[in-house]
Structure formats: C-alpha cells, structure tokens
Amino acid sequence: MPTTRRTQTARALALWLAWTCLAAPGLAQTNMENFAQFRFNFNNPGARATGIGGAFMSIADDATASEANPAGLTTLLRPEVSLEAKGIQFITHVGNFSSTGTQANFTLNEKEFKSAVVSPSFASVVYPVRRFTFALFRHELMNFESDYFTEGSLVPGFTNGSFFFPAKSNTRIHVDNYGGTVAYKFREWLSVGLSGGISLMSMQSSIARYFIAVFNDASLANIATIDDHASDFFLNVGVLVRPAENLSIGLTYKRRPSFKIQQMYRFTNYPSDSVKSTQINFNIPSSYGIGISYRPTDVLTFAVDVVRVNYSSLTKDFVVTFTPQDVTPADFAVDDGMEYHGGAEYVFFVKTIGIVVRGGGYLEPDNKIRFVGDPGTVFDRKIMQGLFQSGKSYAHGTFGVGCILSNNVQFDLAGDLSSVSNTAVGSLVVRF
C-alpha cells in the first residue's frame, strides 16, 4: 500500500536508527519475520507409518525403525533394504498480508501461499546378526520451502498511517541425517537400540522489505539473507518392550541438531548501503515419547504414540537483531508441544497377495515463535506483535495402502492431509 513521502522518510530514519543500534552478534535464532513462518513436522518415515498417523514407535518392525525406534530393528530376521520417496505441499499462512478499512477502523487480511518439494527421503540397509541388528541409513529430517510476499498493512494500534513494510520472502531449508544403528535383543520381550550420525544442513533464505509494494532495488529498505551450510550430530535412543505377544510398548528420545549459520544484512543508507553480519543458531527441537500398539487378531493392529517436542529451544538464547532498542529476547516465546498420533491397519489376502489398508491421524501443535510482550504504544513493539502472531494446532488425517507381493517384497503408499501441508509417500521394502 503506498505511503506519503513524509511517512517514507520517517520510516527510513527509524530503520537507520534501528540498524545502527544493532546488538552485538550472538548465537541464537533471530526476530526476522520469515523465522515465524517455519513449521516443523517430524512424522516417522515410511508410507506404512504415515498411513497409521505416524504411530509407529511401538511397531517399528521394518528398516525405518532407525528413526522411529532403533530397538525395533531386532524384530527383523533377514537383511532388508528400504527406500522412500516423498512429496510435500506447504501452505504458508501470512497474517499481515494487507489491510482493509479506514485508519481508525481496519482489519488485517491473511493470504495463503503454496510451495512444494519432491525428494528421496529415506534409504536404509539392515543386517541382523544373532541378537544384534545393524543398519546404515540416510533420513531427510527436514525439507522445507516457503515463498511469500506482503502488500504492506496498517500497524495494529496505530491510526496515523503507519505501515508494515511490504516484504518478499524466499526460504529453502534442507537437513539430511546420515548415520548408523545398532540394536540388541536382551530378551524376547526386551530390546534396546541406538542410532547416531551427522546432520548436514543447507539454508538459502532472504527477507527483503520495501518502502512500497514494488519489489525492486529502487524501493528496497533492507534485506536479510542466509546462504550457508552447517553440520552437527544427532542421536536416537529407543526401547521396545513386549509384555504380551500381542502388545508392544516403545520409548524413544531424539536429540536433534543445532546449526550455527551466518546471516547478512544490507540496508539502504546515504551515501552508501551498509552491511552487517550476525551468527545465529538454528535449533531443531528434540523430543521424547511413548507408543503402545495392540493386535487383537493376526490381521488387525491398533497403535497410539504420544510425543513431547521441545519447541521452546527455538527461542533459547534468542537474539534481537531488528529494533533492539525497543524489543528484548524475553518478548518472544514458543511453548513445548504434545503430539498425539493414532491409527490402525488391517490385512487381507487376494489369493497369495496381501493387501493392507491403513488409516489414522495426529495433532500437530502450534510451533510458531510469537511475540508475548506488552506492545503498549511503542511502534517497534507493535511491529513485532503483528509479525510474530500466535499460531494454532492443526489436525492431520492420514490414509494408506500396502501390497505384500511375497515374503521378500512390499510396496506401500500413503497420504497426509491438513490445512498447513499435504504429503504423499511411497516406499519399497526388499528382504533377502
């Protein structure tokens, strides 16, 4: 939305003051608004797990157990290879796209933006040796894309024509885990497992703000960019207990990586632009959980998982790099969340071919960084309140089908539908 020259000049001056008051570089995530758009979804890999709502922690009886629950690999009696491909459509909800109404009485308009990725997302080789089972695997922990823009909107609480900067954002984040697993069966009813390895991340991100909704260099106010690679380690610990032949209990802890990355800022200034650099941490939340599965008959299985995700790590050592004179790290928060997964699968046979049908769902908790401080009448705090809005939890519905061609080959397909993402998964298991 266009602004007057006086408003543009005032905003440019305020922006210059904000950047010249930047805090010293630190290690933390930062209050750039594209960081408020990330959504984490850590559903267990494999079309079988997806089809039953991700509730695979206590089943974990194929090669994907390296991620779902490493202890489950002890149920495999023969060498096995597993491959998976996944397509995800992301739906980004931008809450401050534009505004309608008068300056004294207006509402913020929301807009949806969609993007999609398709990739090979899991591969594993498993080899059992007596009570031990070993595996090597590659797991795509995160593959996220988001592209959106805003037209600029009035700032809540200000009726004097003050606007958000129109902005344009492009984000690509890719995290791959490469690791190995060792599992050991102590008793027929008790197994433990450990997976670990290296996590490799690449991030390309930019968030550019403009004086007017014309996205070119002539109207550019500032731009923050990330084009970096980083690495860290990950660790999955699992326990599998079978108190009865048709009942299983799984326990897991997943230590996920934290990456140090460099963010560059360029902001317009006279007589020349200025550039600053800040090192931040991009933390991927760790989790722990419990799962229970029950098989009332040989062809029917029910499963439930409950997972606690440490989303609060997203604001650990949070650093304010934009408007630090008016905003503090304590003004930003995200709560730890509970994920609830549940589903069932049923097997029937058509001659010698086994057909498996699956269904389920899960609740994805709110994991958006939000502004929790009192905005009062301070312009910069009102800006942060508008950019870092509270999110909500989302329900996912899942479904799937499998085809067991023989004791050696199995195909599975699954879907995961919600208002924030849609996923299609296909996997293949070959046993030797």
Secondary structure as UniProt FT lines:
FT   HELIX           5..20
FT   HELIX           33..37
FT   HELIX           47..51
FT   TURN            52..54
FT   TURN            57..59
FT   TURN            63..64
FT   HELIX           65..68
FT   HELIX           70..75
FT   STRAND          80..101
FT   STRAND          106..129
FT   TURN            130..131
FT   STRAND          132..149
FT   TURN            156..157
FT   STRAND          167..187
FT   TURN            188..189
FT   STRAND          190..210
FT   HELIX           217..219
FT   STRAND          220..244
FT   TURN            245..246
FT   STRAND          247..255
FT   STRAND          258..267
FT   STRAND          274..283
FT   STRAND          287..297
FT   TURN            298..299
FT   STRAND          300..309
FT   HELIX           311..315
FT   TURN            316..317
FT   TURN            324..326
FT   HELIX           329..331
FT   STRAND          332..333
FT   STRAND          337..350
FT   TURN            351..352
FT   STRAND          353..364
FT   STRAND          370..371
FT   TURN            376..377
FT   HELIX           379..387
FT   STRAND          394..404
FT   STRAND          409..417
FT   STRAND          421..431
//
